[in-house]
């Protein structure tokens, strides 16, 4: 991932340095780098210490006071109630800010990881309390605007069963019911994450249903043969174990997945390597795990991102992040943790 920047709390000495730097007309970016904070932290600090100074000619100008900033900072920590549990636990505050602002964790994932890894801090808080603190503006750098899914409601899908698709392969209706239970490893959902409109590049996203394991590969376009070539390269990587690892793959009805025979056929041996199932039209919920992962990937690649200059290395970094992300559904274990429990034949 990118080089980590510390989201630390400014000290009194830091505020004195800020005052001195402003008088010396040092740029904010240079000041932020010297204090190892973001530019946003500096701008927030300047606003916190802002006051109107009356000059000798009775004109006014806006200035920064470290005394005012320090006073307002202390008031902010204790203000919103005497019960503020993390008011004196700066290590926990810094850890939370780092995880949410830099590592793009949700508040629940931050606290879940602390619990599962038995990390030690002075205090402990609940997820509900953490959300409350963020909403009330108790953090120096963190606001609810930084929360990945804040304010988004769970999407409700209309289950369309009447529309018929011209048969390309096997319908999801014929997929074994035991796959729905997510008790067996090796059943994947596949989709393409689209880039900026009118650009060709996109990302192939494979999601394993049981563990939520992710595989992501950059594609130069969304042609059927390009998708097949990507799956062929994955088979070459896993070789003999591919058939056990990819028992089935469920896709939508896009033209990029239309050549089911080539997707199913091994490029290494004269046999089938997997089984492809097609969802019903307009039924994204039938690839629910895949859709959910695509939403999380958008934290790193928002809609409108052009993938032309996004490297496979960067995509693999996001893939690794996803596979190590603590998930509530697994008691805050990661996909990689769950993968360790899988018994292969």
N, C-alpha and C positions, 0 to 999 in steps of 0.2 A: 504494500500500500504506500501512499505518499508519506513523505517524511512528517513525522508527528510534531505538532505544535502544542505546547502546553497551554491549557486554559486555566491559568493560575489566578489567584486573587491578588490584587495589587496591595502592596504594603505601604506604610507611611513613607519609607525611603523611596519607593517607586514613585510616589506622588511628588516628592521633592525633585526627583530627576525629571519628571514630566514638566514641572514648572520651569526648571532650568532650561530644558530642551526647547520649550516654547519661546522663551526669551531669546534663545540662540537661533530661532527660526529653523530648527531641524525638522525635516519632513516627517509626517506621521508614520509612513511606512518604515523609515529608518529607526524611529523611536520604538515602534512596535517590535521590530526585529531585535533591538538591543535589550528590551525587557522580556523577550520571548513570549509575547502575547499577540493576538490578532489585531488588525487595525480597528476592527469593530469594538474591541475592548477599549482601545484608546479613545475612540469617538464617544463611547458610552461614558468613559471617565471624564472627558472634557465637559460633557453635558452635566454630569453629576456635580462638578466643581465650578460651574458657570455662575458668574455674577456680573452685574453692571457696575463698572468703575467710573466715578465722576472725576474728570480731569480738572486741572486748575482753571481752565477757560470755560468750565461748566458744560463741556461736551461729555458725552458718555461713550464708553466702549466696553465690549464684552471681554472679560478676562477669566482666567482659571485660578482658583484658589485651592491649594492642597488641603488647607484647614477645613474649608467648606466641604470638599469632596470626602475627607475622612469622616467628618461628622455625619454627613448624609449616609455614608456607607455603614457606619455603626448603627445609625437609626434604622436603616433598612433591615439589618440582621436581627434586631431585637423587636422591631416594631410590630410585626404582624403577629404579636402574641408572645407571652412569656413561655409558651410551650414549644417554641421552635427548637426541635430536637437537634437539628444539624447546625445550629448557630455557631457552635464552637468546634465543630468537627470539620475543619478545613480540608483534611485529607479526603474525606468522603465527598464533600462538595466538589473538589477538583476532579475526583475520579468520575463522578456522575457527569460532569460537564465534558470531560474528555471522551467518555464513552458515547454520549449522545451527539455532541457537536462534531467530533472527529471520526469516531468509529461508526456513527449512524445507527446506534442501538436505540431501541425503544426504552422508555423508563422501566417497563416490566422486565425486559431482557437484562438491563443493568443490574437490577436487584436480584433477579434469578441467578445470574452468573456469580454474584457475590455469595449467594446462599450455596450453590452447588459446589463452588470451589473453596468454600469455607474461608473467605477473605475476611480479615479482621479490621474493623473500624471501631471508633469509640461508641458510635450509636448505630441503631438499625431502625429503618422506617418501612412502612408498607407502600405498596404501589399506589394506592389511593392517596396516601399522604404526599408522596413524591409529586404526583400530578397536581395536587392542590398547591404545593410550594411553587411549582413552575407557573401555574396559572396566576398566582399572586405576585409574581415577579421577584421572588426572594433570591434568585441567583444573579450573579454579577454578569455572566455572559449568556446565560441560557433563558430563552423565552419559549412559549408554546408554539411559536412559528417554526421552531427547529424540530418539532416532533414529527416523525415520518408520516403518521396516519391521523394526525389530529383533526377532528371534525369530520372525518370521512365515515359515512355509514356503510355497513356491509351491503354490497350490491345484491339486489334480488333479481334472480334470473327467471324469466318466463320460460317454462318448460314447453318447448314446441315439439310436438310429436307428429303432427299431421303432415308437415312438408316432407316430401320424398326426395332423396338424392339419387341421381343416376348411379347405379352400382359400379363402384371402382374396386371394391374389395369387401371385406367382412364387416358388417355392421356391429356396433358396440352391443346391440341387443343379443348377439351371439357370444359375447365375451363371458367366460365362466364367472359365476356369481361369487366364487371365493375370492376373486381379485378385488371385489368391492370391500372386503373385510380388512384389507391391508395387512394381512398376517403373513404373507409370503413375499420375499424379496425378489425383485427382477421385473416388475411391471411398471413401465415408464409412460409418461405423457410428454408429447413433443409439440413445440410451437416455434414460430419465428418472431423475435422481437424486432419490430419495424423501426427503422431509423427515420431521419428527417424526410418530410414529403419531397418527392421527386429525386431522391437519392436511391442508389441500388443496394448499398451495403446493409446488412442486418445481422442479427445474432440468432443462431440456433440454440434453443434452450430445451434440455432434457431434464425432466424431474421424475425421480423414482418415488412411487406412491407410498411405500412403507416407511422409508427413512428420510424422505425429502432430499436425498442426495441430488446434487446438481452437476450437469455437464454443459458447458457453454463453448460454442465455437463461432468465430466470425465467418460470415459468408460474403462473397463478393456480389451476390445477387440472390434472388429467390426462385431461380429456375429449379425445376424438378431434379435435373442432373446434378446441380450444385449441392442440393440437399443429400442426394444419394452418395456423392463423393465424400461428403462430410461423415456420413454414417459408415462408409467404407473405411475411412481413416480411423474411426473409433474401433471398428472391428479389428483392424490391423494392430492397434494398440493392445487390445485385450486378447487377441488371437483365440486360442482354444476355449478360454473362459467366457467369451462373448455370449455364447448361446445360453449359458446359465445366468449371466448377469442381465441380459436383455431378453427375457422370456416373451414379453409382449411390449408393443408400443402403440399407444392410442393417440390418434391425430384428428384434426378437423378436416373439413372438406376442401381446403385450399388446393389450387392446382399444383402447388409445390410438392404436395404429398400424393399426387394422383397415381404415380407409378409404384403401386404397392408391391408388385412382383419384384422389382429391383431393390426395394427397401428390405423385403423379406429374404432375398437370395444372398447367400454368402458370397463374398468376393474372393475368399480363400479356399473354399471347398465346394464341391458339387452337392450342395444341400441347402435347406433353408436355415437361416441363422436366427430368425425371430418370427413373430406373428403380428400383423398390423390390424388394428381395429379402427373404424371410422365413427366419429361422433355424429349425432343428429345435427341437421342444420340449425344454426342460431342457438346452440346449446353449449356455451362455454363452460357451464357448470359441470359438464361431463369430463372436463379436464381441469377440475377445480384446483388441484395442487399446483399445476403448471401456471394457471392464471394468477394464483396468489404469489408465486415466486416472481413472476413478471412484474407485479406491483412493487415488490421489494427491490428488484433490480433497477426500477425507475428512480430509486433514491440516488443511484449513481449515474444513471443515464436518463435524465428527464425526457419526456416527450418533446420531440423537436431536435433531439441530439442527432447530429450526423455521425455515422460510424465510419466514415471514410478515413479519418485520421485516428480512430481508436484502435489501438494495437491488440493483438491476441494476448500479449503479456498482461495488459490492463484488464482485459476480459477475464483472464484466468485468475487475476487477483480478486476480482469481484466473485467469481465462482468459489474460490477458497474461503472468502469471507462468508458466503452463504453456507458453506459446508461446516463452518465453525461457529455459526451463529446460534446462541442458546435459544431454544424454542419452548414456549410454554406448554405446547401439546406433548412434549417429551419430558416434562418436569425440568425444563431448562437444560437438558442435554442437547447436543448438536447433532446434525446429520452424521458427522464423522463418529461421534460417540455411539450412535445407534448402529452404524455400519459395523462397529466392532462386535456387535452382538449377533450379526448375521451368520448363520451356519450354511456354508456352501457345500454342495455335494462333492 
